[in-house]
C-alpha cells in the first residue's frame, strides 16, 4: 500500500514537472517577433481568413489593384527560401527565418526582390504582390509559423480575426529600404476625409481619392513607397466634370497633394504619378 502511494506520488511529481516544462515551453513560444503588416506604412488591405484555407491559419491580404504593390518583411531575419512553383501552389514565394523557430511566408508574388541567405530588416522590400501559382485572382498569401506549424497571425500588435474579412492599415513604418512613409492619406488630406478609391503604382506609390461628406469636397494625394525622405518626381490630380483640372506636380519627399475641389453630386477624374508610374481614372464617383 505504501509502495503504491509512493509510486503515485512520484507519478504526480513527474506529471507536475512535465506540465511545468510544457508551461515553460509555451512561455518561450509566445515570445514571437513584433511582426508588422507586410506592406508599406499607411497601406490598407483586407485580411481574409476562412475554414479550409491551406494552411488553416494563413491570411490572404486582398486589395483592388494590389498587383505590383510592394511586399515588405514583417520582421528582421534571414531569407531562407526564394522559390517558384510555376502555375501551381505558392507560385513565386519567399520565406524568412526570424530566429527562435519563427518564420514567415509570402506567396503568389509577381516579383521577388531578395536572394536566399540575404539579411533583411523589418520593412525591407522583398517583392511585389501578384497572382502567380494556383490562384484565381491577385492577393498576398501570408503565413506566420513556429517550428513549421502555422500560427494565428498577429500584425502591429493586433490579432487577425478568424474567420472573416477585416481591414488593416500598416504600421510597418521603420524604413528598411522598402517602405517607411510616415504619412497616411488621411493625414495628408485632413480631418473628415475618408478613402473612397485608390490605385497602386506598381509598388512606387499609391494614389488615393478621398471624400469629406461634411464639406462635399474630394481630395487626391499620391503617397510614395520609394525614395522615402528624398525628393523625387510625383504628382496628384483632380478634375471635376465641367470644371478645371487641378494638379500638384513636382519633386516631393513623401507625397504629392493634397489636391481638393468641391465636387458634391458631380463626377470626378483623379490620378497621380510617382516617377514613370502613373494612373488617371475616367470620370466616376458621380455622387461623392
N, C-alpha and C positions, 0 to 999 in steps of 0.2 A: 504493500500500500504506500509506504514511504517512498519507495523507488518510483512508483507511478507519479506521485506528487512532485518528486524531484525532476523527473523527465518532463512532466507538464510545465514545471517552472522554467526549465532550460528551453523548452519549446517556445514559451511565451517570450523569453529574453531574445531568442533568435528572431522571432516574428517582429518584436519591437525594434530590434536592431535593423532588420531588413526594411521595416517601414521608415525608419529614420534615414536610411540610405536613399530610399525612394524619394522621401521628402527633400533630402539634400539635393538629389539629382534634379528634382522638379524645380528647386530654387535656382540651380545653375542654369537649367534650360530656359527659365523665364528671363534670363539676362540677355535678351535679344538686342541687336544693334538698334539705334534710333532711326529706323527706316523712314525715308521720305518718299512721297509720291514720285513715281519715276518720270516726271515731266517738269518743265521749267516753272519757275516761280510765277504764281498767278494764273497758271493754266487750269482750266476747269474741264473735267471729264466725268463720265458716269461709270461707277464701279458696278459691274453686273455679276451677280453670283446666282447659281441655281443648283438644285439637286441633280446629280447625274453628270456634272461637269467633270472633266478629267484633267488633273486630279480634282477631287471634290471641293477643296478649299481654295482653288485658284480663282483669280479675278480677271475678267475681261474688261479692260478700260475702253470705253466706247465714246465716240465723238464724231459729229458730222465733219468731214474734211480732214480726218486725222492722218491720212496718208502723207508721209513726208515730215510729219511733226517730230521734233527732237525727243528722243527717249534718253533719260538720264539714269545714272547709277543711284540706287536707293540708299546706298551706304558705301563707305570705302571698302576696298578689298582687292583681290587679285582675280583677273579674268581667267576662268578655268576651261570654258568652252566657247568656241566661236564656230558654230556648225550650220549646215544647211541640209535639210532632208528633202529638198525639192518641192514637189507639189503635194506632199503628204505631211501629216503630223505637224510639227512645230514650224516647218519651213526654215527660214533664217532665224536662228536663235542664239542667245548668249547666256552664259551662266557666270555668276560672280561668287567667289568664296569670301565670306566676311569674317571667318575665324569662329572658333567655338562651336563648330558644327553647322553654322548658319550659312545658307546660300540663297541667292535669288535667281530667277529665270525670267527672261524676256523673249517672247516668241512672236512669230508672224511678221518679223521686221521687213521693211523694204530695203534697208541698207544696214551694214554693220561697220562701226567706226573704230573698233578696238581690235587688238590681237591677243591670242592666248598667251598668258603669262604677264600681261600688262597690269601694272598697278593703277588703280583708279581711286578717285576721291568721291565723296558724296557730291552729286551734281555734275560729274563728268559726263559729257555726251558719249553714249556708247553706240547709238544707232538711230534709226528713224522708223516710225510706225508704218505698218503696211498691211498686206493681205497675203503674204507668202504662206506656203504649206496648205494643209487641208482645211480651208476656211471658206465661208460664203460671203464674207464682207470684211473690210478693214477694221482692225482693232489691235490693241496690245494685250496679249495673254501674259499674265504676270503671276509668279509664284514666290512664296517665302517658305523655305524648307529648313528643318532641323534634323540633322543626321539622315537626310534623304527623304524624310516624311513631311508632307505638306502641312502647313500650319495656317490657322486663321490669320488673315492679313491685317496688319496694323500699319498705317502710314501717318506721319506727322502727329503721332500720339493718339490717333483716333482709329478705333476698330471698324473694319468694313462690315456692315450688316449681312447676315446670311438668313434668308435668301431674298434677293430682290435687286433693285437698281437704286443707287444713291449717288448724288453728285458730290464730288470733292474738288477743292481748289488747292493746288500745290503750294506747299511752303518749302519746296526744295530750292532755297534761295542762297545757297552758300557759294555759288560760282562753280569752280572745278572745271571750267572750260566748256561747259555745255548749257548753261542756263544762268540763273542768279540774278535776273532782272528784279529789282526790289519793288517795282511799281506794278500795281494791278490796274485793269481798265477802270474800275470804279474809283480808284484814287485819282486817275488822270481826269476823268470826266466830272467827278464831284458827287456830292450828296444828292440822292434822289434818282440817280440813273441806274438802270438795270440792263444787262446784256440781253438783246433780243436776237442777235445773229453774230456769227463770227466765221472767219476763214483763215486757215493756216497758209503760210507762205513757204512751203517746202522745208520747214524747220528753221528758216531765217527769222521768222517772227509770226505775228498773228494780228489780223485786223478785226476790230470789234465795233459793232453797231449797237448803240445803246439808246434808251428812251427814258424820258422823265415824264411820267403821266401827270405830274402836278403842274408842269410848265408847258407841256406839249412840245418839248424840244427833243431832237435827235442829237446824238454825239458820236463822232467816229474818232478812234485812236488806233494807231498801229504800234504794238509793243514788240520791241526787238528781243530775239532769242540768241543773237550772235553779236560779237564785239560789244558786249555789255560794258558800259562805262567809257567807251571810246566813240568819238564822233564818226558816223558813217551815214551814207545816204538812206533816207527813209521818207515816207510821205503818208498822208491821210487825206481823204477827200469825202465831201458830202454835197450832194446836189438834190435840191427839192424840185420836183417836176414843175415846169413852168417858171422856174427861177434860175439864179446863177449858181455855178459850181464854186464851192469854196475849197481850197487846197492848202494844206500846211506841208511844205516840201523843203528839205534842206539836209544838213548834217546834224544828226542827233545822237546823244549818248545812250538814251534809254527808250524813247518813244517819240512818235510824231503825233501832232494834235495837242489838245483836243480841238476838233472842228465841230461847232454847234450851229444848228439852224432850227428855226421854228417850223414844225412840219406836221402838226396835228391834223389828221384826216387827209394827208397828202402822201403821194408815192415818193420814195427817195431812192437815189442811186448812191452807193457808197463803195469805198475801196481804199487801197493803200499799197505801199511797197516797202521792201527792205532790200537794198542792193538791187540785183537784177530780177528779183522775185516780186511779182505784182498781181493784184486782183482788182477788178472793177465789176460790180454787180449790174444787173438790169434794174429798171425801176421796179420796186417792190415795197412791201410793208406799207401798204397804202392807208392803213388805219392807225399806224403807230410809228 
